[in-house]
Structures are given as C-alpha cells and as structure tokens.
C-alpha cells in the first residue's frame, strides 16, 4: 500500500497543517446545503484529501470507494474516450486534459448526470473539477451559467493551482478555501512520523533532502517509500541526494544543456536526447508544467552560484512564456523542447561572452 494513501487524513487527529481549512470544511459538512467552492493550493498540498475528508465527515464514512468509468463522447466529428472517477457521493473529473474539447465534455457529462436524482442523502450531485484553472475560457463561461441554473441539484468544487486563471464570474459565485504549504518543520515531523511507524532508519538531514524546493509533501512521501523499497540508506544524506539527482530526468536535461554549451556539437543529437527524457516523463503522466518548473529550479540553482542576475531575468521570462503556452496547447512537448533550447542558447551566449571578455582583459606580452 502506498504511504500517501495509508497516511491520508481520515480523522481530526491526522490533520497536521491547514487546521483552519479542515475546521471550515467540517462545519460545512454539518449543513444540508453548501455553496460552490474553489479550493486553492499548489500541487501535492492536499486538495483532494480535503475533499475526501469533507465527504467522510458529511456521510459518516470510514472509506470512500471510487470507481473508474470510461465514456465515448463525440466532439466535432471526433470520438474522445473520457475517463473520470466516481463514487456514490461525488464525481471527480478533469476535462482540461482534453484541451479545446473541455466545454463539450462538461456539457455532455452534466446532461448525463443530471438526468438522475442523487442516490445519497442530499438533494444535489457533488462534482469535483480537478485542475479547473486550466479550463479554456469558453468552458469556464459555460460553467458560469451552469452554476446558477442547476444550483438546486448540483454543487461544484473547483480544485485550482492558481486562482488568477479563473474568470471573475465563477470566482464571485464560489467560496474560496486556500491551502498553504506546510512549514519545513511540519514536513519533517510528518516524514519522521511515517519513518518511525514503518521502521525506516533516517536522519533529519536526509529528510531535508527529500523535501524539494516547492515543499511538495506528497512527492517527499513518495520519495521516501521509493528509497526504502530500493534499500537505499536513508541515514546517509549524501547518498540520498545523489540518487535523487542522478535519477531526476529534469536534472539530467539541465546537465546536458550545461555540458554541451559552447561545444561544436550536432544540435539535432542534443534535441533527440532531450526529447527522449521529456517523453519518458510525459509517459509517466508527469504534469508538463511541473517539468518546466523542475528544469527552472535546477537552472536557477546553477545561476545563483554564478551570480548571473541578468540571465536570471531572461530565464524567468522564458519560463513564464512556456507555462502560458502549455496551458493553451495540446502538444506540451514542443514547448518544453523550445524552453530547453532557449536555455541552451542563453548558456552558450553567456559562455561566449565570458570567454571574449577574458581574452580582451589579457595583458599583451612585451615585444623583445
């Protein structure tokens, strides 16, 4: 069993951070009717755990049994296989994965769901929309009318990473619940508790290596389970960091860009290597925006050591442009490749400039 499922929030005692949000959700569970909600927080912070906690409190459950369903939807002479999770108490959908077809998917699904009365104790269906901030503007505008029209038998909970991407009419109709990152100390305490229960020897320094730059607790827990399964010594902080870096495709991509900068190489070979690494990550269903952010983190780590402030501004601008492009397209690999090549060009130009400055600063030898 995965640690992330084994140590999920089931009772009030399991709540280690964001106590205010869980108290608010518990109060809402005692009311018959609830408003539409927006749950705001970064990846791995516990948005789905909060919703599961609400459902368990609402219906006095110990466990939620979910099922996967696949339906075929015809969109503009194209058939799309739409997958979503459901239980007797809620639906979990993510239409944004299907790009410009998200509006048609939402409309088809709502028409299908609202034909029937809810089988639970309430008078409304609960629909959870994951990554709602990535929906197209057209899909969000269609939802604006839906929020008012079907308020008597339908409630929406939008899980978002950024509230700025949601249109104002939706934000004004929903209750906002914001989740904050746990502090480093809270994350360390949670990981130490899991290690103690599982009998995994570890040190505080090793646990700090497991916590990434974004303090993604979910990823840190998965890393701990992976390393313990592979029999890697968690008391050796250096070995932990070395394994995580050498097996991180984003780190390998940045290392390739740095090693090949200012070298006379065939650029197509470099693109082919980067494409293979990126394709492996996308095949494992890793979020393309997360890939961009990880590459950005390793690039920033390198530039901070060099005190290259001007390049930092360029990298931030390129990262922002690539993330915005990914949100509006169906081919994220092109944007990731383009981002990597632009970073490579920055490194190459900076090294060329530095070498030129060094040659200009050399003192000429006196002529005999």
C-alpha positions as CSV (number, residue, x, y, z in Angstrom):
1,X,0.0,0.0,0.0
2,X,1.3,3.5,-0.8
3,X,2.3,5.6,2.1
4,X,0.4,8.6,0.6
5,X,-2.9,6.5,0.9
6,X,-2.0,4.8,4.2
7,X,-1.3,8.1,6.0
8,X,-4.0,10.2,4.4
9,X,-6.3,12.4,6.5
10,X,-9.2,10.4,8.0
11,X,-9.8,12.0,11.4
12,X,-9.1,15.3,13.1
13,X,-6.0,13.8,14.7
14,X,-4.5,13.2,11.3
15,X,-4.5,16.9,10.4
16,X,-1.0,18.3,10.8
17,X,-1.3,21.6,9.0
18,X,-4.0,23.8,7.4
19,X,-6.2,23.4,10.5
20,X,-8.4,26.3,9.6
21,X,-9.4,24.9,6.3
22,X,-10.3,21.5,7.8
23,X,-12.4,23.2,10.5
24,X,-14.3,25.2,7.9
25,X,-14.9,22.0,5.8
26,X,-16.1,20.2,8.9
27,X,-18.6,23.0,9.7
28,X,-19.9,22.9,6.1
29,X,-20.4,19.1,6.3
30,X,-23.0,19.7,9.1
31,X,-25.2,21.8,6.8
32,X,-27.7,20.3,4.3
33,X,-26.8,22.8,1.6
34,X,-23.3,24.1,0.7
35,X,-22.1,26.7,-1.7
36,X,-20.0,26.1,-4.8
37,X,-16.3,26.1,-3.7
38,X,-12.9,26.9,-5.0
39,X,-10.0,25.0,-3.3
40,X,-6.8,26.9,-4.0
41,X,-3.3,25.4,-3.4
42,X,-0.2,24.1,-5.2
43,X,0.3,20.5,-6.3
44,X,0.8,17.9,-3.6
45,X,-0.6,20.2,-0.9
46,X,-3.7,18.1,-0.1
47,X,-6.7,19.5,-2.1
48,X,-8.2,16.1,-2.8
49,X,-7.5,15.0,0.7
50,X,-9.5,17.9,2.0
51,X,-12.5,17.0,-0.3
52,X,-12.3,13.3,0.8
53,X,-12.3,14.5,4.4
54,X,-15.4,16.6,3.8
55,X,-17.2,13.6,2.2
56,X,-16.3,11.3,5.1
57,X,-17.5,13.8,7.6
58,X,-20.7,14.5,5.6
59,X,-21.8,10.9,5.3
60,X,-20.0,9.4,8.3
61,X,-17.8,7.2,6.3
62,X,-14.5,5.4,7.1
63,X,-13.5,4.9,3.5
64,X,-14.7,6.2,0.1
65,X,-15.0,3.5,-2.6
66,X,-14.3,5.1,-6.0
67,X,-14.6,3.5,-9.5
68,X,-13.2,4.4,-12.9
69,X,-15.6,5.0,-15.8
70,X,-14.9,5.5,-19.4
71,X,-17.4,7.0,-21.8
72,X,-17.2,7.8,-25.5
73,X,-18.1,11.4,-26.4
74,X,-18.4,12.7,-30.0
75,X,-16.8,16.2,-30.3
76,X,-16.6,17.8,-33.8
77,X,-16.6,14.5,-35.7
78,X,-14.0,13.1,-33.3
79,X,-14.7,10.5,-30.7
80,X,-13.0,11.1,-27.3
81,X,-12.7,8.5,-24.6
82,X,-13.3,10.4,-21.4
83,X,-12.2,8.9,-18.1
84,X,-13.4,10.0,-14.7
85,X,-13.7,8.8,-11.2
86,X,-17.0,8.5,-9.3
87,X,-18.5,7.2,-6.0
88,X,-21.9,7.1,-4.5
89,X,-21.3,10.6,-3.2
90,X,-19.3,12.5,-5.8
91,X,-17.8,12.7,-9.3
92,X,-14.1,13.6,-9.9
93,X,-13.5,14.9,-13.5
94,X,-10.6,16.6,-15.3
95,X,-11.8,18.0,-18.7
96,X,-8.8,20.2,-19.1
97,X,-6.7,17.2,-20.2
98,X,-8.7,17.1,-23.4
99,X,-7.8,20.7,-24.5
100,X,-10.3,22.6,-26.6
101,X,-12.9,19.9,-26.2
102,X,-13.4,20.5,-22.5
103,X,-16.5,22.6,-23.0
104,X,-18.3,19.9,-24.9
105,X,-17.2,17.2,-22.4
106,X,-18.6,19.2,-19.5
107,X,-21.9,19.8,-21.2
108,X,-22.3,16.2,-22.2
109,X,-21.4,14.9,-18.7
110,X,-23.7,17.3,-17.0
111,X,-26.6,16.3,-19.2
112,X,-25.9,12.7,-18.4
113,X,-25.5,13.2,-14.7
114,X,-28.5,15.5,-14.1
115,X,-30.9,13.1,-15.7
116,X,-31.0,11.1,-12.4
117,X,-31.6,12.0,-8.8
118,X,-28.7,11.7,-6.4
119,X,-28.6,8.4,-4.5
120,X,-27.1,9.8,-1.4
121,X,-28.8,11.7,1.5
122,X,-28.5,15.1,-0.1
123,X,-30.6,16.7,-2.8
124,X,-27.7,17.6,-5.1
125,X,-24.9,16.0,-7.1
126,X,-21.3,16.9,-6.0
127,X,-19.0,17.4,-8.9
128,X,-15.2,18.0,-8.2
129,X,-13.3,19.5,-11.2
130,X,-9.6,18.9,-10.9
131,X,-7.2,21.5,-12.4
132,X,-10.1,23.8,-13.2
133,X,-7.8,26.7,-13.7
134,X,-6.6,25.0,-16.9
135,X,-10.0,25.0,-18.5
136,X,-10.4,27.1,-21.6
137,X,-12.3,30.5,-21.3
138,X,-15.2,29.0,-23.3
139,X,-15.6,26.1,-20.8
140,X,-15.4,28.5,-17.9
141,X,-18.1,30.8,-19.4
142,X,-20.4,27.8,-20.0
143,X,-19.9,26.8,-16.3
144,X,-20.9,30.3,-15.2
145,X,-24.4,29.8,-16.4
146,X,-24.5,26.2,-15.1
147,X,-23.6,27.4,-11.5
148,X,-26.8,29.4,-11.4
149,X,-29.1,27.2,-13.5
150,X,-28.5,23.9,-11.6
151,X,-28.0,25.3,-8.1
152,X,-31.0,23.2,-6.9
153,X,-29.5,19.8,-7.8
154,X,-25.8,20.3,-8.4
155,X,-22.7,21.7,-6.5
156,X,-19.3,22.2,-7.9
157,X,-15.9,22.2,-6.2
158,X,-13.1,23.5,-8.3
159,X,-9.5,22.4,-7.4
160,X,-7.1,25.1,-8.7
161,X,-3.4,25.8,-8.5
162,X,-3.8,29.5,-9.4
163,X,-6.9,31.5,-8.8
164,X,-5.9,34.1,-11.3
165,X,-6.8,31.8,-14.2
166,X,-10.4,31.5,-13.2
167,X,-12.8,34.1,-14.7
168,X,-14.3,36.6,-12.3
169,X,-18.0,35.5,-12.6
170,X,-17.0,32.0,-11.3
171,X,-14.8,33.3,-8.5
172,X,-17.7,35.6,-7.3
173,X,-20.1,32.7,-7.1
174,X,-17.8,30.4,-5.1
175,X,-16.5,30.1,-1.6
176,X,-12.7,30.3,-1.7
177,X,-10.7,27.9,0.6
178,X,-7.0,28.5,0.5
179,X,-4.5,25.8,1.5
180,X,-0.9,26.8,2.4
181,X,2.3,24.8,2.3
182,X,3.4,23.1,5.5
183,X,6.5,24.6,7.0
184,X,9.8,22.8,6.7
185,X,9.5,21.8,10.3
186,X,5.9,20.4,9.9
187,X,7.0,18.5,6.8
188,X,10.0,17.0,8.6
189,X,7.8,16.0,11.6
190,X,5.3,14.2,9.3
191,X,8.1,12.3,7.4
192,X,9.8,11.4,10.6
193,X,6.5,10.0,12.0
194,X,6.0,7.9,8.8
195,X,9.5,6.6,9.0
196,X,9.1,5.7,12.7
197,X,5.8,3.8,12.1
198,X,7.3,1.9,9.1
199,X,10.6,1.2,10.9
200,X,12.8,3.1,8.4
201,X,16.0,4.4,10.0
202,X,16.7,8.0,8.8
203,X,18.2,11.3,9.9
204,X,16.9,14.8,9.9
205,X,19.4,15.8,7.2
206,X,18.3,13.0,4.9
207,X,14.6,14.1,5.3
208,X,15.6,17.6,4.4
209,X,17.0,16.2,1.1
210,X,13.6,14.5,0.4
211,X,11.7,17.8,0.7
212,X,12.0,19.5,-2.7
213,X,12.2,23.3,-3.5
214,X,8.4,23.6,-3.6
215,X,7.9,21.8,-0.3
216,X,5.7,19.2,-2.1
217,X,4.9,16.9,0.8
218,X,3.2,14.3,-1.4
219,X,6.3,14.0,-3.5
220,X,8.5,13.8,-0.5
221,X,6.4,10.9,1.0
222,X,6.6,9.0,-2.4
223,X,10.4,9.6,-2.5
224,X,10.8,8.1,1.0
225,X,8.8,5.0,0.0
226,X,10.8,4.6,-3.2
227,X,14.2,4.8,-1.5
228,X,13.1,2.4,1.3
229,X,11.9,-0.1,-1.3
230,X,15.2,0.2,-3.2
231,X,17.1,-0.4,0.1
232,X,18.9,2.9,-0.1
233,X,20.4,4.0,3.3
234,X,18.3,7.0,4.5
235,X,20.8,7.8,7.2
236,X,23.3,8.8,4.5
237,X,22.2,12.3,3.3
238,X,24.8,12.4,0.6
239,X,23.7,9.1,-0.9
240,X,20.1,10.2,-0.8
241,X,20.8,13.5,-2.6
242,X,23.0,11.7,-5.2
243,X,20.3,9.1,-6.0
244,X,17.5,11.7,-6.3
245,X,19.6,14.0,-8.6
246,X,21.0,11.3,-10.8
247,X,17.6,9.7,-11.4
248,X,15.8,13.0,-11.9
249,X,15.3,13.5,-15.7
250,X,14.9,17.3,-15.3
251,X,18.4,17.4,-13.6
252,X,19.8,15.3,-16.4
253,X,18.3,17.7,-19.0
254,X,19.9,20.7,-17.3
255,X,23.2,18.8,-17.1
256,X,23.1,18.1,-20.8
257,X,22.4,21.7,-21.6
258,X,25.4,22.9,-19.4
259,X,27.8,20.3,-20.7
260,X,27.1,20.9,-24.3
261,X,27.0,24.7,-24.2
262,X,29.8,26.3,-26.3
263,X,30.7,23.0,-27.9
264,X,30.8,22.2,-31.5
265,X,28.0,19.5,-31.4
266,X,25.2,18.4,-33.7
267,X,22.2,20.2,-32.2
268,X,19.8,17.5,-33.5
269,X,21.5,14.9,-31.3
270,X,21.0,17.1,-28.3
271,X,17.3,17.6,-29.2
272,X,16.9,13.9,-29.6
273,X,18.3,13.2,-26.1
274,X,16.2,15.9,-24.5
275,X,13.1,14.7,-26.3
276,X,13.6,11.1,-25.1
277,X,13.9,12.3,-21.5
278,X,10.9,14.5,-21.7
279,X,8.9,11.9,-23.4
280,X,9.7,9.4,-20.6
281,X,8.3,11.9,-18.1
282,X,5.2,12.6,-20.0
283,X,4.6,8.9,-20.5
284,X,4.6,8.6,-16.7
285,X,1.8,11.2,-16.6
286,X,4.0,13.9,-15.0
287,X,2.4,17.3,-15.4
288,X,4.3,19.2,-18.2
289,X,4.1,22.4,-16.1
290,X,5.8,20.6,-13.3
291,X,8.5,19.5,-15.7
292,X,9.1,23.2,-16.7
293,X,9.2,24.2,-13.0
294,X,11.7,21.5,-12.1
295,X,14.0,22.4,-15.0
296,X,13.7,26.1,-14.0
297,X,14.7,25.1,-10.4
298,X,17.9,23.4,-11.4
299,X,18.8,26.2,-13.8
300,X,18.2,28.8,-11.1
301,X,20.3,26.8,-8.7
302,X,23.2,26.9,-11.2
303,X,22.8,30.6,-12.0
304,X,22.7,31.6,-8.3
305,X,26.1,30.1,-7.8
306,X,27.4,32.2,-10.7
307,X,25.6,35.4,-9.6
308,X,24.2,35.9,-13.1
309,X,21.4,38.4,-12.4
310,X,20.8,39.4,-16.0
311,X,20.4,35.7,-17.1
312,X,18.0,35.1,-14.2
313,X,15.6,37.7,-15.6
314,X,15.8,36.0,-19.0
315,X,15.2,32.6,-17.6
316,X,12.2,33.8,-15.5
317,X,10.7,35.4,-18.6
318,X,11.2,32.3,-20.7
319,X,9.7,30.1,-18.0
320,X,6.6,32.2,-17.8
321,X,6.1,32.3,-21.5
322,X,6.5,28.5,-21.8
323,X,4.0,27.8,-18.9
324,X,1.4,30.1,-20.5
325,X,1.9,28.3,-23.9
326,X,1.4,24.9,-22.3
327,X,-1.9,26.0,-20.8
328,X,-3.2,26.8,-24.3
329,X,-2.0,23.9,-26.3
330,X,-2.3,20.1,-26.7
331,X,1.4,19.4,-27.5
332,X,3.3,20.4,-24.4
333,X,6.5,18.5,-25.6
334,X,7.1,21.3,-28.2
335,X,7.0,24.0,-25.6
336,X,9.3,22.0,-23.2
337,X,11.8,21.4,-26.1
338,X,11.7,25.0,-27.1
339,X,12.2,26.1,-23.5
340,X,15.3,23.8,-23.2
341,X,16.8,25.1,-26.4
342,X,16.3,28.7,-25.4
343,X,18.1,27.9,-22.1
344,X,20.9,26.2,-24.1
345,X,21.2,29.3,-26.2
346,X,21.4,31.5,-23.1
347,X,24.2,29.3,-21.6
348,X,26.0,29.2,-24.9
349,X,25.9,33.0,-25.5
350,X,27.0,33.7,-21.9
351,X,30.0,31.4,-22.1
352,X,31.0,33.0,-25.4
353,X,30.7,36.5,-23.9
354,X,32.7,35.5,-20.8
355,X,35.5,34.0,-23.0
356,X,35.6,37.1,-25.1
357,X,35.9,39.3,-22.0
358,X,38.8,37.1,-20.7
359,X,40.7,37.4,-24.0
360,X,40.2,41.2,-24.0
361,X,41.4,41.5,-20.5
362,X,44.7,39.6,-21.1
363,X,47.8,41.8,-20.8
364,X,49.9,41.7,-24.0
365,X,53.4,40.4,-23.7
366,X,56.2,43.0,-24.2
367,X,57.8,42.7,-27.6
368,X,61.5,41.9,-27.3
